[in-house]
Structure formats: C-alpha cells, structure tokens
C-alpha cells in the first residue's frame, strides 16, 4: 500500500466509523430523527406506542401502534394528545384494515383526539388504528405527544384487565424487522 493510499484509507476511517454507528442494533441506540427503536413486546398484554413514520418538508406522520401478546383484542378506545402550539393537525387517516375505526377530532384545537375501534374477531398481534399528519410548528421533541388506552376488549366482549394494558411514553421508530411483521 502506497503512501497516498494509506492517507486516503485513514481519511475515510471517520466516515466508516460514523456509518457503523448508524447501523441498527438490538440495543437502545437512537436512530433516524434521534428516536429510539420501538422495543419488542415481551410480556403478555396490550401495549400502545407512537411511531414516527416520516418527517419531511416540516411535516411528520405519527402512527398509533398497538401490540397484543397473548390477548385476543377485538375492540379498544383511547386518546391521542399533543401540544397544539408545537403541532398543527393536517390529516387523520384511520385504518381501513381489520375492522372499523372512528376518530373524534372535536378536541383537536386543545390537542386531543379520541379514537375507537372494533372488529368481529381479533385483530392479531399488531394494529395501527390511525396515522396522523402534522405540520411541525416548533420542535417535535417538545410536542408532548402521548397515547392512552381507556378500555380494551376481547372478541368475547370481555374487558381486558387494566394491569394488562400499557403505554410507552414518547416517540419511537420501527426497525425494518418490526415493519415486516
């Protein structure tokens, strides 16, 4: 290896290190938009989280994602809240797959959307009941987004115990493997 080749290799070393640091891992490293990867659902129950799907031209798409493990979910009701000084709601896109989703946006000016969904049989492990498109007015990090599930039901019409219903605080991104499931 010549002297110039060695300098070119050494000059590329910081770039290679930076690229390696951006690769997805199973650890808590932050990725796109500085958001942590959505942790795998590891316990029985129903979990709600907010996943950032896209950010471009001052707009962001946030999806409410529900993961069920060992629970046959067929209905739920919940709330999505945000700071209306940080985010301006542009569009609500309820899911058309697996059941019926209704969204009440009467509280949008106060930063609250209510949603409900039901299906004749269980949804399966993963459900994305709605996607919300926002214009980012300040910073996404200060938008105080949150999701809460008020009630979750099974296909037999029974309420899922509150101890089996959880929400993850903050925003997450999905890994390629999670999107494929």
C-alpha positions as CSV (number, residue, x, y, z in Angstrom):
1,X,0.0,0.0,0.0
2,X,1.5,3.3,-1.1
3,X,1.7,6.5,1.0
4,X,-1.2,8.2,-0.8
5,X,-3.4,5.0,-0.5
6,X,-2.7,5.0,3.3
7,X,-3.8,8.6,3.7
8,X,-7.0,8.0,1.7
9,X,-7.8,5.0,3.8
10,X,-7.1,7.0,7.0
11,X,-9.2,9.9,5.7
12,X,-12.2,7.5,5.2
13,X,-11.9,6.0,8.6
14,X,-14.1,8.6,10.4
15,X,-16.8,8.1,7.7
16,X,-16.7,4.4,8.2
17,X,-16.9,4.7,12.0
18,X,-19.9,7.1,11.6
19,X,-21.7,4.7,9.2
20,X,-21.1,1.8,11.6
21,X,-22.6,3.8,14.5
22,X,-25.8,4.5,12.5
23,X,-26.4,0.8,11.8
24,X,-29.4,-0.8,13.6
25,X,-28.6,-2.8,16.6
26,X,-30.7,-4.5,19.2
27,X,-29.5,-2.1,21.9
28,X,-31.1,1.2,22.9
29,X,-29.1,3.3,20.3
30,X,-31.0,6.1,18.8
31,X,-31.5,6.1,15.0
32,X,-33.4,8.2,12.5
33,X,-34.6,11.5,13.9
34,X,-32.8,10.7,17.1
35,X,-35.7,8.4,18.1
36,X,-35.1,5.1,19.9
37,X,-36.2,1.9,18.3
38,X,-39.5,0.5,19.4
39,X,-38.8,-2.2,21.9
40,X,-40.1,-5.6,21.2
41,X,-43.3,-6.5,23.2
42,X,-42.0,-9.1,25.7
43,X,-44.8,-9.5,28.2
44,X,-48.5,-10.6,27.9
45,X,-50.9,-7.8,27.4
46,X,-51.7,-4.9,25.1
47,X,-49.2,-2.1,24.5
48,X,-49.8,1.2,22.8
49,X,-47.0,3.4,21.4
50,X,-46.5,6.3,18.9
51,X,-44.2,5.6,16.0
52,X,-42.8,8.3,13.8
53,X,-43.2,7.1,10.2
54,X,-41.9,10.1,8.2
55,X,-40.6,13.6,8.6
56,X,-40.2,15.8,5.5
57,X,-40.9,19.4,4.5
58,X,-41.8,20.4,8.0
59,X,-44.4,17.7,8.3
60,X,-44.5,14.5,10.3
61,X,-46.6,11.4,10.2
62,X,-47.2,9.8,13.6
63,X,-48.9,6.4,13.9
64,X,-50.6,4.9,16.9
65,X,-49.4,1.3,17.1
66,X,-50.9,-1.4,19.3
67,X,-49.2,-4.7,20.0
68,X,-51.1,-7.6,21.6
69,X,-49.4,-10.6,23.1
70,X,-51.5,-13.5,24.4
71,X,-54.6,-11.3,24.4
72,X,-57.3,-11.6,21.7
73,X,-58.0,-7.9,21.2
74,X,-61.2,-7.0,19.1
75,X,-62.0,-3.6,20.5
76,X,-60.4,-0.6,22.1
77,X,-61.0,3.1,22.9
78,X,-58.3,5.6,23.5
79,X,-56.9,9.1,23.3
80,X,-54.0,10.8,21.4
81,X,-52.8,14.1,22.9
82,X,-50.3,16.7,21.6
83,X,-49.3,20.3,22.2
84,X,-51.3,22.3,19.6
85,X,-48.6,25.1,19.8
86,X,-46.0,22.6,18.6
87,X,-48.0,20.6,16.1
88,X,-50.8,21.5,13.7
89,X,-53.0,18.6,12.7
90,X,-53.4,18.4,8.9
91,X,-55.0,15.0,8.4
92,X,-56.3,12.0,10.3
93,X,-56.0,8.7,8.4
94,X,-58.0,5.9,10.2
95,X,-57.1,2.3,9.3
96,X,-59.3,0.6,6.9
97,X,-57.9,-2.9,7.6
98,X,-59.2,-5.4,10.1
99,X,-62.2,-3.5,11.5
100,X,-63.9,-0.2,12.0
101,X,-62.1,2.8,13.4
102,X,-63.8,6.0,14.4
103,X,-62.0,9.3,15.3
104,X,-63.5,12.2,17.2
105,X,-61.4,15.3,16.4
106,X,-63.6,17.8,18.2
107,X,-60.8,18.4,20.7
108,X,-58.1,19.0,18.1
109,X,-57.7,22.7,19.0
110,X,-57.0,21.6,22.5
111,X,-54.6,18.9,21.4
112,X,-56.8,15.8,21.9
113,X,-58.2,13.2,19.5
114,X,-60.3,10.3,20.7
115,X,-60.4,7.1,18.8
116,X,-62.2,3.7,19.0
117,X,-62.2,0.5,17.0
118,X,-64.0,-2.8,16.9
119,X,-63.9,-5.9,14.8
120,X,-66.0,-9.1,14.7
121,X,-62.9,-11.2,15.5
122,X,-59.5,-10.5,17.0
123,X,-57.1,-8.1,15.2
124,X,-54.0,-10.1,15.5
125,X,-50.7,-9.1,17.2
126,X,-50.2,-5.7,15.6
127,X,-52.7,-3.0,14.8
128,X,-52.2,0.6,13.5
129,X,-55.6,2.2,14.0
130,X,-54.6,5.6,12.8
131,X,-52.0,7.7,11.3
132,X,-51.9,11.5,11.9
133,X,-50.2,14.0,9.7
134,X,-48.9,17.2,11.4
135,X,-47.2,20.3,10.4
136,X,-44.3,20.8,12.9
137,X,-44.6,24.4,14.3
138,X,-41.8,24.3,16.8
139,X,-39.9,21.1,17.6
140,X,-41.2,17.6,17.5
141,X,-39.3,16.9,20.8
142,X,-41.4,19.4,22.7
143,X,-44.8,18.4,21.2
144,X,-45.8,16.3,24.3
145,X,-47.4,13.6,22.2
146,X,-49.0,10.7,24.2
147,X,-51.4,7.9,23.6
148,X,-53.6,6.2,26.2
149,X,-55.9,3.3,26.0
150,X,-59.1,3.8,28.1
151,X,-60.6,0.4,27.5
152,X,-59.6,-2.7,25.6
153,X,-62.0,-5.6,24.9
154,X,-61.7,-9.2,23.6
155,X,-63.8,-10.8,20.9
156,X,-65.9,-12.4,23.6
157,X,-66.9,-8.9,24.8
158,X,-64.8,-9.1,28.0
159,X,-62.8,-6.1,29.2
160,X,-59.0,-6.7,29.3
161,X,-57.7,-6.1,32.8
162,X,-56.1,-2.7,33.3
163,X,-53.0,-4.4,34.6
164,X,-52.5,-5.9,31.1
165,X,-52.8,-2.6,29.3
166,X,-49.7,-0.3,29.0
167,X,-48.5,2.6,27.0
168,X,-44.9,3.6,26.1
169,X,-44.1,7.2,26.7
170,X,-42.6,9.3,24.0
171,X,-41.9,8.7,20.3
172,X,-40.3,5.7,18.6
173,X,-39.2,4.4,15.2
174,X,-39.8,0.9,13.9
175,X,-37.0,-1.2,12.7
176,X,-37.2,-2.9,9.3
177,X,-37.9,-6.2,11.0
178,X,-40.8,-4.7,13.0
179,X,-42.4,-3.2,9.8
180,X,-42.2,-6.6,8.1
181,X,-44.3,-8.3,10.8
